[in-house]
Amino acid sequence: MDYISKKISLVLILLTLSLHVSAGNVEDIHVIPFVKSSGLILIEAEIDGKKGNFIFDTGAEGLLINAVESKSNNQVSFQTLNGSFNSNIVPVSHLTLGTYTLNGLSAYTRDLTVFENKLGGKLLGIIGAKLFNAEILRIDNIKKTIELIPRRLMKHLDKASNSSCPFRFENDVPIIDVTIDGEKYAFGLDTGSSISLIDKNFIEQNPKVFKRLEGKLDLLTASSKSLNVTTYTSDPIHISKIKISDLSFGSYDFSLINTTFSKPLTGILSIDQLPVKELFVDYTEGKLYFLF
């Protein structure tokens, strides 16, 4: 697939095996339909009577509401790849996504008009995966659904060790080990990114692993700053026992974002670029399971 053909990359800072949900109370399983636009997962939702879409982002913290910021004493600062921004804290009474409803939330405001214009349609905001408080989160790229499942209904996941890898959370970002040229490196895993990114310093230190591609990508983050990045392909990478070839990366200096992590990130993997039919995030055991 020619990922480089995408003119705009929207970045916000994530085997032949049959995995099925065990029989159980259907009310225990929540199903949230989604569509994809520019490689991003969009969830139709209703928030305090307003209907529209949210970007589903495994690399986002909490709930970000699309609104023009105003001066307030109740603010918090967010760090993105290419800068920070301040956001107001606002209350949310009700948020409904598919069969799942959340009540009494705190959210953060950010003017996301530039994203709304690129994606089309009404964009309500960005929702972080951890907000769902699920034991297992299943992203089904065939059915185009996100499912929230109790782990007692998915005990057979333990038998799928050949398609799994451990992960950890830091700053609400799921982090996995990726093997490149025989060495392991920390990568964030993100549904809120339509292109994978890699630290430009790592490329300079490993020139034989990467091949520069023609053309560049415009990189847009929640700080509303656009950057022009060089793109590369790499030798095959491995996630646990899983080999992934022909992956393309945008080159970016991770120095700023890495000040917020205890162990520096070498890159961010876009789930949109991984050839997976289904992805299971097991929050209880700290494991990811892939179905290709």
N, C-alpha and C positions, 0 to 999 in steps of 0.2 A: 504494500500500500504506500502511496506517495504522500506521506504526512506533510512534506514541505510545500505541497501545493496550497495549503491553507495560508491565506494572506494575513489573517489576524489570529494571534494566539492569546487567549484570555487566561491569565494565570493569577490565582488568588493565593496564595499563601500570605498515597496510597499502594494431554493425558486422557485417557478415555475412562472416565470414572463416573458412574451414575450416583448422584446424591439427591435423595428425596426426603421430604419432611415426613416424619412418622405420623401415624394417625393420632389425633388428639383433638382437644376442644378448639374448634375453628376460631372462637373468640379470643384465644390466646395468641393468634397470629394476626398481625396487622399488615395489610398490603397497601403499598403506595405506588401508583403508576407514575411513569416518567417518560419524557421524550428527550431527545438529544438535539442540541443546536451548537454548532462550532465545537463539537467534541465535549460539551458540558452537559451534565444531567440536570434537567429542569423538571421540577415537581409542581404540579398545580395545587394551589392551596387557597385557604381563606383565612384571613387574619383580621379579627375585629370587624367583620362585615365586608372587608375588601377582598376581591378575588384576583388572582394572577399567578405568577410563577415565582418559585424560589430556585436559585442555584444550589444544588446539593454538593457540599464540599467537605471531604474528609479532613482537609487541612485548615478548616476555619474554626474559630472559637465562638461557640454559642450562636446567637441569632443577630443578624445584621439587617436592619430595615432600610429600604430605599427612601430616604428623606433628605431634604436640604437641611444642613446643619445650622444651628443658631447658637449664639453664645450662651453658655450655661456653666454653673459652678459644679454640675454633676457630670463630669466628663472622664473618659478613659482613653489612653493612647494605644494605638495598634501599630505593629511593625509589619510591613510588607517587604517584598524582595528589594524594592527600589525606593524605600522611604517610609515614613510613618504618617499617621493622621490622627487627629483627635475626634472623639465621637461622644455624643450625648447618650446617657442611659435613660430609656423610656420604658414604661410598663406596657405589657401586652396581656389582655384579658383572655382571649381564646385564639388558638392556632389549630386549624384542622388540615391534615394532609392524608388523603385517602381515607382509611378507616381509623386513623390515629388522630387523637385530639390532645393538645396540651393546654393547660390553664394556668393563669397567674405567673407569667414569665417576665423576665427583664430582658430587654433587647438594646441594641446599639444602633445609632443612626449613621448613615453615610449616603451621600448623593451618588447614586449608581446610574445616572442618566446615560453616561457614555457606554455602559454595558447594555443597558436597555435598548439603545439605538442599534448596537451591533447585533443583538440577539433577536430583536423584534418582539412585539407583544408587551404586555404589562409585566414588569419585573418588580416583585414585592421586596426582594432582598436575597440574602445568602443564609443558608442554614447549615450549621455544623453537624456532622454525623453523631457526635457524642450527646447531642441534645435529646436524642431519642431514648437514651438510657436502656438500650436493648442488650440482652445477653448475646444474641447472635444477629447480625445484620447480613442479609443476603441481597446481593445485587445481581439480578438476572437480566443479562443483555439481550436474551432471546425474547422473553416475555415483556421486557421493558417494565420491570417492577422492582421495587425495593421491599423486602419483607423483614419484619421484626419478629423473631422467633425465640421462644424459651429454649434453653439448651437441652432440657429433658426430652425434647422432641427431635433432637439432632445428635444423639449419642453416637451414632455410627460415623460421625465425622472423624472420630479418633482413629478409625481404620484407614483413613486417607492420608497417612503420613507422607507418602511419596509425592503428594501434590500440595504440601503445606510448608509454611515457614513461620517462625516466631516473629512477633513484632512487639514494640514497646511504644508507649506514648510519651511525648515531651511537647509541652506547649500545645496540647491537644492535637498534635500531628502524629499519625502512625508512622513509625520508622522501622525499616527492615534492612537486613544486610544483603548487599548485592555484590556478587563476585565478578570482578573485571580483571582479566589477565592473571588469574590465580590468586588475587588478593581481595579481601572483603572490605567494603566501604558502606557507610551509612547513607541511606536514601530515604527521603520522605515519600509517602504514597498518597496521591492526590486525585480526587475526582473533580476538583475545581480547577484543573489545568488541562488544556487541550494540546499541550506539547510538553515533552520531558525536557528538563533542564540539567545542565552539568556545570560544575565550577570551572571557569575558564583556566584557572591556575592548574587544575588537575589535567586538563587537556595539554597545557604547555609542558607539564612534567611527564606526560605519556604520549608523545606525538605519534608513535607507531600504532597505537590502538585506535586512533581516530582519523577519519578522512573528511576534509572540508567539502561542503556542498556549495553549489552556486546559489546565489540569492540569499536574502535575509528575511527575518520575521519581525513584525512589529509586536512587541510584548506590552501588554496592558495589564496593570494590577489595580487593586482596590484603592491605591493611592492616587489613581487617575493620571499617572505619569506613563507615557509611552516610551519604550526603548526599542532600538533597532539591534537585533542580535544575530550573530553568525551561527549557522547551523552545521552540524556534523553527523556522520554515521559512525558507529563503533564496531569493533569486533563483537562477537556474541557475548552476552552477559548471562549470568546465572542467578536465579533466585532459588535457593536451596538446590534441589535436583532439576529445576526447570531451566531449560536453555531457551533464550530469546535472541533471535537474529534480526538483523536489518533494522535496529532501533535508531531513530534519529533524535538528536538533542539540540536544544538551543544553548549557546555558550553564554554564561553570565557569571559575574563576580559575586560569590556568596559571602564575602567578608562581612558585610553589614548584617545579614540575616543570621549568620553563625555566631554573632555576639550573644544571641538569645538561647543558644543550645549548649549543653554541657559537653557534647561531642560534636565536632563540626560535621555538617552535612556535605557530602560530595555532590549530591544532586537531588532532583525531585522526579519521580516517575509518574507520568500521566497514566491513569488507569485506562483512559480512552485509547492509548497506544498499545496496551497489552492485549494479545489475542485470546482473551478469556470469554467464555460463554457465561460463566457465573463466578462470582467472588463471594466467599463467606468470611465475615469478620467475627471471630470468636473472642468477644471481650472477656469472657470468664477465664479462658485458658491462655489468652494472649497469642492466638494463632490466626494466620490467614490460610484459607483453603481455596485452591484454584481449580476450575473445571474448564479445560480447553476444547 
